[in-house]
Structures are given as C-alpha cells and as structure tokens.
Amino acid sequence: MAIKDRSEYVQPFTRVIDFGTQNEKRRPLPVFQPKHEQNLQRRARGRKQNPSTMLPVSANRFSKRTLRQYLNTITVQLPLSKGLCHLEILPQDIINQISQYVPYENLIYLSWVSKALNKMVDPRLAPHETKLSFVLRAERDFYRHYSSRPSSLGCFMCYKILPASVFAIDQQLQAELPASALGGSVVVNLRRFCIGCGIQSGFHKPGDELITRIDDRFWICDCLCVHGEKTLVCRSCGVMCYLRPRRAKAVPLLKSTVGYSD
C-alpha cells in the first residue's frame, strides 16, 4: 500500500524550551464578567452621572437622625443632593425661628407635606396678625365651614375652625391678668374660645355646667374631663355628676268653652 500524503507519517513530538522567556511574568487572565453587568456598564456610558453619586461623601447617604446630631459640629459644607427638601436637616431651634416670620396659612400647608415636617413645624409660632386674619377669612369664605348648619365657628385661642357643638354659650367675656411681677392687674376682653381651650386656660373649672350652642349639656369633673349629661360618674376620678335633671316646661291648660254661657 503506497502512502499518498506525507501528513500520514507519524512525526515525533518535539518541545522547544526558551530559557529567556521562562523567567518573564505571565499576563493575568481576563476576568470573567457576567452579561448583565456588561449591559449595565454599556448603559451607564451614555448617561450623565449624578453629581451627588460622584462625590465620595454625600449628605444623602446619612440618615436624618445622624445629620441632626452632627450638623452643629461639622464645619465643612456637605454636598447636598439636588431636587430634595433640605428643611428637615435643620435643627429644631432654627426651624422655630424661621416659623416666626412665615404666615399662618403657609405653615399649615407646610406641615401637610410629610410626617417629619408635621412633627417639626408648629403653625402656632406664626405672627398673631396672620393667625387672626386667616381664622376670620376661613370662617367667612370657606364653603365647608359656612355651609354647615349650624355654621362652624373659629376659636381665637387655638386658631382653628371647629363645629358649634364645642363652644359654650355662657363663656367669660373678660379676664383679669397680672400686669407685672410687682403687682397690679389688667382687665382684658376675651374673644370666642372653645371648651378645650377654656379648660386649659383655667376659664372652665371643675364642677362647671356647660351649655353648648346646639343646646347640649356637659359637666367638668375633678380630672378636667368633659362628660355629657347622661354620664353619671367619671371613671377616672369617680366624681358624681353635678348636673340636675331638667324640669319639663309646664304647658298651660286651655279652658273648655263647652257648657259655658254668657
């Protein structure tokens, strides 16, 4: 059998060793990278990086509780992220000072933004003129208040619009306040206030009977709780009801004209 091709011969195995390249350092093998990471890198090349994420130390990486603790001691300005609210980072005393110059209506809307601002922003710190004007305007112009029957009324102590059932008819019209620490007193005219503010300020005392504007009767126990006329005993302090039962109005009898003649 004749051999047609030379490749059919079995050639001996020869290995050439180069001692010059044996001592050289080998190149590191390519690192395997999953396909999803490669896709993320390709997408990130066409996007502009956020400046807040490019910085090594950013304020948005810390929690609000941590920032409030160290904000007074940090002297270097922290890079804040754009497009977010930074009012929550300020200390409480600075927020209170800012609130003294903001109108009452704006502080109310600001406290509705988030739960954190609702705890930090106090609308009662607004100027007195803005609170008074807002209560008068809301009592007169807001449909939800003047459309109810009886219409809602404004309290000029807590500056809220409340239903007529929480206002007493026979409230005090004047109060005697101390003029100075040395002595003396001044008589001040009181505006309308609700039952809750009257109890906190001391105008409604334990044992008082309160009649609201919708003719409901209440009484105040020793622990300053308000009870209805159907509640006979306070569960907290055990005081009996001070109210007396209402007397039924006497109905005049009509004389019958039958059997009488002039």
C-alpha positions in Angstrom: 0.0 0.0 0.0 1.5 3.2 -1.1 1.5 6.4 1.0 -0.1 9.2 -0.9 0.3 12.1 1.6 3.2 13.0 3.8 0.9 14.0 6.7 0.2 10.4 7.3 3.7 9.9 8.6 3.9 9.9 12.5 6.1 12.8 13.3 8.0 12.7 16.6 6.9 15.2 19.3 9.5 17.9 19.9 9.4 20.6 22.6 11.5 23.7 22.5 12.2 25.4 25.8 13.2 29.1 25.7 15.0 29.9 29.0 14.9 33.6 28.2 11.1 33.8 28.3 10.6 31.3 31.1 11.5 33.8 33.8 9.2 36.6 32.5 5.9 37.3 34.3 2.8 36.0 32.7 0.0 38.3 31.8 -3.1 37.9 34.0 -6.0 36.0 32.6 -9.1 38.1 31.6 -11.6 38.5 34.4 -15.0 36.9 33.7 -17.8 39.4 33.9 -21.5 38.4 33.7 -23.5 39.6 30.8 -25.9 41.7 33.0 -23.0 43.6 34.4 -21.7 44.3 30.9 -25.2 45.6 29.9 -25.2 47.9 32.9 -21.8 49.4 32.0 -22.9 50.0 28.4 -26.0 51.8 29.5 -24.0 53.9 32.0 -21.6 55.1 29.4 -24.3 57.0 27.6 -25.8 58.6 30.7 -24.6 61.6 32.7 -23.6 60.7 36.2 -25.5 62.3 39.1 -23.2 64.8 40.9 -24.4 63.5 44.2 -23.3 60.0 43.5 -19.9 61.0 42.1 -18.8 62.6 45.4 -17.2 60.3 47.9 -19.0 61.8 50.9 -22.6 63.0 50.3 -25.3 64.1 52.7 -27.9 61.9 51.2 -26.0 58.8 52.3 -26.7 59.6 56.0 -29.9 59.3 57.9 -31.7 62.4 59.1 -31.1 61.4 62.7 -27.4 61.2 62.2 -27.3 64.6 60.3 -29.2 66.4 63.1 -26.7 65.1 65.7 -23.5 66.2 63.8 -24.8 69.3 61.9 -23.7 71.7 64.6 -20.2 70.3 64.9 -19.4 69.9 61.1 -17.6 73.0 59.8 -17.2 71.8 56.2 -20.1 72.3 53.9 -21.7 69.0 53.0 -22.6 68.4 49.3 -26.4 68.1 49.2 -28.3 66.3 46.5 -30.4 68.4 44.1 -34.1 68.2 43.9 -34.8 67.2 47.5 -36.1 69.0 50.6 -33.3 70.1 52.9 -35.5 71.8 55.6 -35.8 68.5 57.6 -32.0 68.5 58.1 -32.0 71.9 60.0 -32.0 71.9 63.8 -35.4 72.4 65.6 -34.5 75.9 67.0 -33.6 77.2 63.6 -36.9 75.9 62.2 -38.8 77.6 65.1 -37.1 80.9 64.3 -38.0 80.7 60.6 -41.6 79.9 61.5 -42.0 83.2 63.4 -41.8 85.1 60.1 -43.9 82.8 57.9 -47.7 83.4 57.6 -50.0 81.0 59.5 -51.7 79.6 56.3 -48.3 78.7 54.7 -47.1 76.9 57.8 -50.3 74.8 57.8 -49.7 73.8 54.2 -46.1 73.1 55.0 -47.0 70.8 57.9 -49.1 68.7 55.5 -46.1 67.9 53.2 -44.7 64.9 55.2 -44.9 63.2 58.6 -41.5 64.6 59.5 -42.4 68.2 58.8 -45.7 67.7 60.6 -43.8 67.0 63.8 -41.2 69.7 63.3 -43.3 72.7 62.0 -45.5 74.3 64.5 -48.1 76.7 62.9 -48.8 78.4 66.3 -45.4 80.2 66.0 -46.7 82.3 63.1 -47.3 86.0 63.7 -50.5 86.9 65.6 -51.9 89.1 62.8 -51.7 86.3 60.2 -53.5 83.8 62.5 -56.3 86.3 63.3 -56.9 87.2 59.7 -56.8 83.6 58.5 -59.4 82.4 61.1 -61.7 85.3 60.1 -61.4 84.6 56.4 -61.8 80.8 56.8 -64.9 81.3 58.9 -66.5 83.6 56.4 -65.3 82.4 53.0 -64.6 78.6 53.2 -67.7 76.7 51.9 -67.2 73.7 54.2 -67.5 76.0 57.2 -70.3 78.4 56.4 -72.4 75.7 54.6 -72.9 73.5 57.7 -75.9 74.1 59.9 -75.2 75.5 62.4 -72.1 77.0 60.8 -68.7 76.3 62.2 -67.0 78.9 64.4 -63.4 80.0 64.9 -61.6 79.7 68.2 -59.2 82.6 68.8 -57.0 80.7 71.3 -56.1 77.6 69.2 -56.9 79.4 65.9 -58.9 76.5 64.5 -62.4 76.3 62.9 -64.5 74.0 64.9 -68.2 72.9 65.0 -70.6 74.9 67.1 -71.1 71.9 69.4 -67.7 72.6 71.2 -68.5 76.3 72.1 -70.3 77.2 75.3 -73.0 79.9 75.4 -72.1 81.4 78.8 -68.4 81.9 78.4 -66.4 84.6 80.1 -66.2 87.9 78.3 -63.4 89.4 80.4 -60.4 88.2 82.3 -58.2 89.8 84.9 -54.5 89.3 84.1 -51.4 90.3 86.2 -49.9 93.5 84.7 -46.3 92.9 86.0 -44.4 90.8 88.5 -44.5 93.7 91.1 -48.3 93.7 91.3 -51.4 95.0 89.7 -53.8 93.6 87.3 -55.3 94.4 83.9 -58.8 93.6 82.7 -58.7 92.1 79.2 -61.6 91.5 76.8 -61.8 87.9 75.6 -62.8 86.7 72.2 -64.5 83.4 71.4 -62.8 80.3 72.6 -63.8 76.6 72.5 -64.4 74.4 75.6 -61.0 72.7 75.3 -59.1 76.0 75.3 -61.2 77.3 78.2 -60.2 74.3 80.3 -56.5 74.6 79.5 -56.5 78.4 80.3 -58.5 78.0 83.5 -61.7 79.7 82.5 -63.7 76.5 82.8 -63.2 74.9 86.2 -64.2 71.5 87.8 -67.9 71.5 88.6 -69.0 73.9 85.9 -72.0 73.2 83.8 -71.6 74.0 80.1 -74.4 74.5 77.6 -73.3 74.5 74.0 -74.7 76.5 71.1 -76.8 73.5 70.0 -78.3 73.2 73.5 -76.3 70.2 74.7 -75.3 70.0 78.4 -71.9 69.0 79.7 -70.1 69.0 83.0 -66.5 69.0 84.1 -65.2 66.6 86.7 -62.2 67.0 89.0 -59.8 65.5 86.5 -60.8 68.1 83.9 -62.7 65.7 81.7 -65.8 66.8 79.9 -68.8 64.5 80.2 -72.3 64.5 78.8 -75.5 64.8 80.9 -76.1 61.0 80.6 -72.7 60.2 82.2 -73.4 60.0 86.0 -69.9 59.0 87.3 -66.4 59.8 85.9 -64.4 56.6 85.5 -61.1 58.3 86.1 -61.7 60.2 89.3 -65.1 58.7 90.5 -66.9 62.1 90.9 -70.6 62.1 90.6 -72.4 64.2 88.0 -73.1 67.8 89.1 -76.0 68.4 86.7 -79.5 68.5 87.9 -82.2 66.9 85.8 -84.0 69.3 83.5 -87.5 70.2 84.5 -90.2 69.8 82.0 -91.8 73.0 80.9 -95.3 73.5 82.2 -97.9 73.5 79.4 -100.8 75.9 80.1 -104.2 74.3 80.2 -106.8 75.6 77.8 -110.3 76.1 79.3 -113.0 74.3 77.6 -115.8 76.5 76.3 -118.4 73.7 76.3 -121.2 74.1 78.8 -120.5 77.8 79.5 -122.8 80.6 78.5 -122.5 84.3 79.0 
